Amino acid sequence: MSSSAPGIEDKVNYKRHAVLHMVRRMRGIGRLELARNLHISNSRVCDLVQLMLDEQLLIEDHPGSDRRGRRGVPVMANPKYGHLLGFDMEAKRMRLVVVDFSGEMVWSDHRVLGSVRTRQGFVDSTLNFIENGIKRIKKDFGNLLGLGLAVSGVTDVRRGVILRHGLIESATDIPLRDLVTDRISVPCFMDDNIRALTLAEWQEGAAQQMQDFVCVAVRTGVGAGIVINGKIYAGSHGFAGEASRIPIPVGPSLTQWKTFEEVVSEHALGVDPSLEEIRIPEQRAKHVGQWLGAQLATIATWLDPQAIVLAGDSLRPGGPLWDHAERTFHRLVLPEIADMVQLRPARLGPFGAAIGATHLCFGGLFPAGPSA
């Protein structure tokens, strides 16, 4: 938490960045609409927009220059201003994307993360993937503004440290953000990967314009991201959404438990990350889908969100888990909200968390308010 209140210069920058964020999110918007949406005077918005036009952060959305500065002309983020990197790590995969300044993805890469038996082996695999990716793209995207890191495991995001990882024993006490910053010399920002995925689905995916929703992702592991009153909720200690540790009874005795990750995740289901198609025996898919649907009903009944966004290859509509989870959800959820809390498939696909990491980076480079 910052020890002092923001000064006048900080407040001006926050307003400026708030304008920039909305322009980027809307992919083109007029000054008057900006003023209305942000509750800033029209004259102030025009001044801020003009400054960012002069800095080439923004461009006017029309050909030619004869109408420059007219208030009715939409403005948009200048895609040529620079590029942002987004990295996503889960237990068996790593992904890297590049987006231009307007948020358009212009490059992507991925690789399977093989068995890493030592702490140094994990660090080397991660850093080499990022560094080699940067070497390949630098000639095409030279102006790299920063990198967002979306990582799995139990993570202290304030310090940028992976504390431990349930599926990678060697990933313990890894100060990943500092290690990456030292290696690539650009600003780095780090968060939980499902929280990054939640941010992406909120900004440009299945949860646009929502103020209250939950994103549940079944990937190599299991995680959740929570948005309440238009803000991502990290919890009092930064660990909100660690769904992998939710206990599930697996026998007649209350001494027999497994974690959600041990039952529902792709790792638990034996999914091969190198294969495109998810194959799960029908009886197993039914059992796992029912456990998942019951947890979704619990989430909906506790939080009453507008929607629950479901991400992961096994959770696509028509996939092995969707129908079983959906039926169980509607059977068990509080009846009064059964038809109001929507189950929505995620829109952004396997690179969603990496895209979310670029949004995280953008927010770190252009903060629209004091950081916690």
C-alpha positions as CSV (number, residue, x, y, z in Angstrom):
1,M,0.0,0.0,0.0
2,S,1.3,3.4,-0.9
3,S,2.4,5.4,2.2
4,S,1.3,8.8,0.9
5,A,-1.8,10.1,-0.9
6,P,-1.6,10.8,-4.6
7,G,-0.4,14.3,-5.5
8,I,-1.8,16.6,-8.2
9,E,0.5,15.2,-10.9
10,D,-0.5,11.6,-10.0
11,K,-4.2,12.4,-10.2
12,V,-3.7,14.0,-13.6
13,N,-1.9,10.9,-14.8
14,Y,-4.6,8.6,-13.4
15,K,-7.3,10.5,-15.4
16,R,-5.1,10.4,-18.5
17,H,-4.5,6.7,-18.1
18,A,-8.3,6.1,-17.4
19,V,-9.0,7.8,-20.8
20,L,-6.3,5.6,-22.5
21,H,-7.7,2.4,-20.9
22,M,-11.2,3.1,-22.1
23,V,-10.1,4.1,-25.6
24,R,-8.1,0.9,-25.9
25,R,-10.9,-1.3,-24.5
26,M,-13.5,0.2,-26.8
27,R,-11.3,0.0,-29.9
28,G,-12.4,3.5,-30.9
29,I,-14.6,6.0,-29.1
30,G,-15.5,9.7,-29.4
31,R,-14.5,12.4,-26.9
32,L,-18.0,13.2,-25.8
33,E,-18.7,9.5,-25.0
34,L,-15.4,9.3,-23.1
35,A,-16.4,12.3,-21.0
36,R,-19.8,10.8,-20.2
37,N,-18.5,7.3,-19.4
38,L,-15.6,8.6,-17.2
39,H,-17.5,11.5,-15.6
40,I,-14.8,13.9,-16.6
41,S,-15.6,17.3,-18.2
42,N,-15.6,17.3,-22.0
43,S,-13.0,20.1,-22.2
44,R,-10.7,18.1,-19.8
45,V,-11.1,15.0,-21.9
46,C,-10.3,16.9,-25.1
47,D,-7.1,18.3,-23.5
48,L,-6.0,14.9,-22.4
49,V,-6.8,13.3,-25.7
50,Q,-4.9,16.0,-27.6
51,L,-1.8,15.5,-25.4
52,M,-1.9,11.7,-26.2
53,L,-2.4,12.4,-29.9
54,D,0.7,14.6,-29.7
55,E,2.6,11.8,-28.0
56,Q,1.3,9.3,-30.6
57,L,-0.3,7.1,-27.9
58,L,-3.6,7.7,-29.7
59,I,-4.6,8.3,-33.3
60,E,-7.8,9.6,-34.8
61,D,-9.9,7.0,-36.5
62,H,-10.2,8.5,-39.9
63,P,-8.0,8.8,-43.0
64,G,-6.1,12.0,-43.7
65,S,-5.4,14.9,-41.4
66,D,-7.9,17.6,-42.5
67,R,-10.3,16.9,-39.6
68,R,-7.6,16.6,-36.8
69,G,-8.8,17.7,-33.4
70,R,-12.6,17.8,-34.2
71,R,-14.5,16.5,-31.3
72,G,-16.8,14.2,-33.2
73,V,-13.9,12.1,-34.6
74,P,-13.3,8.8,-32.7
75,V,-9.9,8.2,-31.3
76,M,-8.1,4.8,-30.9
77,A,-4.9,3.4,-29.4
78,N,-2.1,3.7,-31.9
79,P,-1.1,0.1,-32.7
80,K,2.4,1.3,-33.8
81,Y,3.3,2.9,-30.5
82,G,4.8,-0.3,-29.2
83,H,4.2,-4.0,-28.3
84,L,3.4,-5.9,-25.1
85,L,4.4,-9.5,-24.3
86,G,2.2,-11.9,-22.4
87,F,3.5,-15.2,-20.8
88,D,1.3,-17.9,-19.5
89,M,2.6,-20.9,-17.5
90,E,0.7,-23.9,-16.3
91,A,2.0,-27.3,-15.1
92,K,2.5,-28.8,-18.6
93,R,2.4,-25.9,-21.0
94,M,4.0,-22.5,-21.6
95,R,2.6,-19.8,-24.0
96,L,3.9,-16.5,-25.2
97,V,2.0,-13.8,-27.2
98,V,2.7,-10.4,-28.6
99,V,0.0,-7.7,-28.9
100,D,0.3,-4.3,-30.5
101,F,-0.6,-1.2,-28.5
102,S,-4.2,-1.4,-29.5
103,G,-4.5,-4.9,-28.0
104,E,-4.5,-6.9,-31.3
105,M,-2.5,-10.2,-31.0
106,V,0.1,-10.3,-33.7
107,W,2.2,-13.3,-32.7
108,S,2.0,-16.4,-30.5
109,D,4.0,-19.5,-29.6
110,H,3.7,-22.4,-27.2
111,R,5.6,-25.4,-26.0
112,V,5.0,-28.4,-23.7
113,L,6.7,-28.0,-20.4
114,G,8.4,-31.4,-19.9
115,S,9.5,-32.9,-16.6
116,V,11.7,-30.6,-14.6
117,R,13.3,-32.3,-11.7
118,T,15.3,-29.5,-10.1
119,R,14.5,-25.9,-9.2
120,Q,17.2,-24.6,-11.5
121,G,15.9,-26.8,-14.3
122,F,12.4,-25.1,-13.9
123,V,14.0,-21.7,-13.9
124,D,16.1,-22.4,-17.0
125,S,13.2,-23.9,-19.0
126,T,11.0,-20.8,-18.2
127,L,13.6,-18.2,-18.9
128,N,14.9,-19.8,-22.0
129,F,11.4,-20.0,-23.5
130,I,10.8,-16.3,-22.9
131,E,14.2,-15.2,-24.0
132,N,14.2,-17.3,-27.1
133,G,10.8,-16.0,-28.0
134,I,12.0,-12.4,-27.6
135,K,15.0,-13.1,-29.9
136,R,12.7,-14.4,-32.6
137,I,10.3,-11.5,-32.5
138,K,12.6,-8.5,-31.9
139,K,13.3,-7.9,-35.6
140,D,9.6,-7.5,-36.2
141,F,8.5,-6.0,-32.9
142,G,11.4,-4.0,-31.8
143,N,9.7,-1.6,-29.4
144,L,8.8,-4.0,-26.5
145,L,7.2,-2.0,-23.8
146,G,6.9,-4.6,-21.1
147,L,6.0,-8.2,-20.2
148,G,3.1,-9.6,-18.2
149,L,3.7,-12.9,-16.4
150,A,0.6,-15.2,-15.8
151,V,1.8,-18.1,-13.6
152,S,0.3,-21.1,-11.9
153,G,0.9,-22.4,-8.5
154,V,0.5,-20.7,-5.1
155,T,2.0,-17.3,-5.8
156,D,2.8,-14.2,-3.8
157,V,2.1,-11.7,-6.6
158,R,3.1,-8.7,-4.5
159,R,6.7,-10.0,-4.4
160,G,6.5,-11.8,-7.7
161,V,7.3,-15.2,-6.2
162,I,6.0,-18.7,-7.0
163,L,5.8,-20.1,-3.4
164,R,5.0,-23.7,-4.4
165,H,3.3,-25.7,-7.1
166,G,1.2,-28.7,-6.5
167,L,2.1,-30.3,-9.8
168,I,5.7,-29.2,-10.1
169,E,7.6,-30.1,-7.0
170,S,10.8,-28.2,-8.1
171,A,8.9,-24.9,-8.5
172,T,9.4,-23.7,-4.9
173,D,10.3,-20.2,-3.8
174,I,11.0,-18.9,-7.3
175,P,11.3,-15.1,-7.5
176,L,10.2,-15.3,-11.2
177,R,9.4,-11.7,-11.8
178,D,12.9,-10.5,-10.7
179,L,14.6,-13.3,-12.6
180,V,12.8,-12.4,-15.8
181,T,13.4,-8.7,-15.3
182,D,17.1,-9.2,-14.9
183,R,17.2,-11.4,-18.0
184,I,15.2,-9.3,-20.5
185,S,15.5,-5.7,-19.1
186,V,11.9,-4.6,-19.7
187,P,9.3,-3.9,-17.0
188,C,7.6,-7.1,-15.8
189,F,4.3,-7.5,-14.0
190,M,3.0,-10.8,-12.5
191,D,-0.2,-12.3,-11.4
192,D,-2.0,-15.7,-11.1
193,N,-2.7,-17.1,-14.5
194,I,-6.4,-17.7,-14.0
195,R,-6.8,-14.1,-12.7
196,A,-5.1,-13.0,-15.9
197,L,-7.5,-15.1,-17.9
198,T,-10.3,-13.5,-16.0
199,L,-9.0,-10.1,-16.9
200,A,-8.9,-11.0,-20.6
201,E,-12.4,-12.5,-20.6
202,W,-13.6,-9.3,-18.9
203,Q,-11.8,-6.9,-21.2
204,E,-12.6,-8.6,-24.5
205,G,-14.2,-12.0,-24.0
206,A,-17.3,-13.6,-22.5
207,A,-17.7,-11.2,-19.6
208,Q,-17.5,-7.8,-21.3
209,Q,-19.5,-5.1,-19.5
210,M,-20.1,-7.3,-16.4
211,Q,-19.6,-6.0,-12.9
212,D,-19.9,-9.3,-11.0
213,F,-18.7,-12.7,-12.4
214,V,-16.5,-15.6,-11.7
215,C,-14.2,-17.3,-14.2
216,V,-13.5,-21.0,-13.5
217,A,-10.7,-22.7,-15.5
218,V,-10.1,-26.4,-15.8
219,R,-6.6,-26.7,-17.4
220,T,-3.6,-28.8,-16.2
221,G,-4.7,-27.5,-12.8
222,V,-7.9,-25.8,-11.6
223,G,-8.3,-22.1,-10.6
224,A,-10.8,-19.3,-10.4
225,G,-10.9,-15.5,-10.9
226,I,-13.5,-13.3,-9.2
227,V,-14.8,-9.8,-10.2
228,I,-16.9,-8.0,-7.7
229,N,-18.3,-4.5,-8.2
230,G,-16.2,-4.0,-11.3
231,K,-12.9,-4.9,-9.6
232,I,-10.8,-8.1,-9.6
233,Y,-10.9,-9.5,-6.1
234,A,-7.6,-11.0,-4.9
235,G,-8.6,-11.5,-1.2
236,S,-7.1,-10.1,1.9
237,H,-3.8,-12.0,1.4
238,G,-3.8,-12.3,-2.4
239,F,-4.9,-15.9,-2.6
240,A,-8.6,-15.6,-3.6
241,G,-9.5,-18.1,-6.4
242,E,-7.2,-20.9,-5.3
243,A,-9.9,-23.4,-6.3
244,S,-7.4,-26.3,-6.6
245,R,-7.5,-26.8,-2.8
246,I,-11.2,-27.0,-2.4
247,P,-11.9,-30.3,-0.5
248,I,-14.2,-32.9,-2.0
249,P,-15.5,-36.0,-0.1
250,V,-14.7,-39.2,-2.1
251,G,-16.0,-41.9,0.2
252,P,-18.7,-42.7,2.8
253,S,-16.4,-41.5,5.6
254,L,-15.6,-37.9,6.2
255,T,-12.0,-38.9,6.6
256,Q,-11.8,-39.6,2.8
257,W,-11.2,-36.4,0.9
258,K,-9.5,-35.3,-2.3
259,T,-8.9,-31.8,-3.6
260,F,-10.8,-30.3,-6.5
261,E,-7.5,-30.4,-8.6
262,E,-7.1,-34.1,-7.8
263,V,-10.6,-34.9,-9.2
264,V,-11.3,-32.4,-12.0
265,S,-8.1,-31.1,-13.6
266,E,-6.7,-32.3,-16.9
267,H,-3.7,-33.8,-14.9
268,A,-6.2,-35.8,-12.8
269,L,-8.0,-37.0,-15.9
270,G,-4.7,-38.0,-17.6
271,V,-5.1,-35.6,-20.5
272,D,-2.1,-35.5,-22.9
273,P,-1.2,-31.8,-23.5
274,S,0.4,-32.6,-26.8
275,L,-2.9,-33.8,-28.3
276,E,-5.6,-31.5,-29.7
277,E,-8.6,-33.6,-28.8
278,I,-9.7,-34.2,-25.2
279,R,-10.7,-37.8,-24.6
280,I,-12.3,-38.9,-21.4
281,P,-14.3,-42.1,-20.8
282,E,-18.0,-41.2,-20.6
283,Q,-18.6,-42.6,-17.1
284,R,-15.6,-40.7,-15.8
285,A,-16.7,-37.5,-17.6
286,K,-20.1,-37.8,-16.1
287,H,-18.7,-38.3,-12.6
288,V,-16.2,-35.4,-12.9
289,G,-18.8,-33.1,-14.6
290,Q,-21.2,-33.7,-11.7
291,W,-18.6,-32.7,-9.1
292,L,-17.8,-29.6,-11.2
293,G,-21.5,-28.7,-11.5
294,A,-22.0,-29.0,-7.8
295,Q,-19.1,-26.6,-7.1
296,L,-20.5,-24.2,-9.7
297,A,-23.8,-24.3,-7.9
298,T,-22.1,-23.5,-4.6
299,I,-20.2,-20.6,-6.1
300,A,-23.4,-19.2,-7.6
301,T,-25.4,-19.6,-4.4
302,W,-22.6,-17.9,-2.3
303,L,-21.8,-15.0,-4.6
304,D,-24.9,-14.5,-6.9
305,P,-22.8,-13.3,-9.8
306,Q,-24.1,-12.3,-13.2
307,A,-22.3,-15.2,-14.8
308,I,-19.8,-18.0,-14.4
309,V,-17.3,-18.1,-17.3
310,L,-16.0,-21.6,-17.9
311,A,-12.5,-22.0,-19.5
312,G,-10.5,-24.9,-20.7
313,D,-10.6,-27.5,-23.5
314,S,-12.6,-30.0,-21.5
315,L,-15.2,-27.4,-20.7
316,R,-16.2,-26.3,-24.2
317,P,-19.9,-26.7,-25.1
318,G,-20.2,-30.1,-26.6
319,G,-17.0,-31.2,-24.8
320,P,-16.8,-34.1,-22.3
321,L,-17.7,-32.2,-19.2
322,W,-20.1,-29.3,-20.2
323,D,-23.4,-31.1,-20.4
324,H,-22.9,-33.0,-17.1
325,A,-21.8,-29.9,-15.3
326,E,-24.6,-27.8,-16.7
327,R,-27.3,-30.3,-15.7
328,T,-26.0,-30.7,-12.2
329,F,-25.6,-26.9,-11.8
330,H,-29.3,-26.3,-12.6
331,R,-30.4,-29.1,-10.4
332,L,-28.5,-27.9,-7.3
333,V,-28.3,-24.1,-7.5
334,L,-30.6,-21.9,-5.5
335,P,-33.8,-22.1,-7.6
336,E,-34.4,-18.3,-7.5
337,I,-31.2,-17.6,-9.4
338,A,-31.0,-20.8,-11.6
339,D,-32.1,-18.9,-14.7
340,M,-30.3,-15.7,-13.9
341,V,-26.7,-16.8,-13.3
342,Q,-25.5,-17.8,-16.7
343,L,-22.9,-20.4,-17.5
344,R,-20.8,-19.0,-20.4
345,P,-18.0,-20.6,-22.3
346,A,-14.8,-18.6,-22.4
347,R,-14.2,-16.9,-25.8
348,L,-10.4,-16.4,-26.0
349,G,-9.2,-20.0,-26.3
350,P,-5.9,-21.5,-25.1
351,F,-4.0,-18.2,-25.3
352,G,-6.5,-16.3,-23.1
353,A,-4.3,-16.1,-20.0
354,A,-1.3,-14.9,-22.0
355,I,-3.5,-12.2,-23.5
356,G,-4.7,-11.4,-20.0
357,A,-1.0,-11.0,-19.0
358,T,-0.7,-8.3,-21.7
359,H,-3.6,-6.4,-20.1
360,L,-1.9,-6.8,-16.8
361,C,1.2,-5.3,-18.3
362,F,-0.7,-2.4,-19.8
363,G,-2.3,-1.6,-16.5
364,G,1.1,-1.7,-14.8
365,L,2.6,0.7,-17.3
366,F,-0.3,3.0,-17.4
367,P,-1.9,2.8,-13.9
368,A,-5.4,4.4,-13.6
369,G,-5.3,4.6,-9.8
370,P,-3.0,4.0,-6.8
371,S,-1.7,0.4,-6.6
372,A,-2.5,-1.6,-3.5
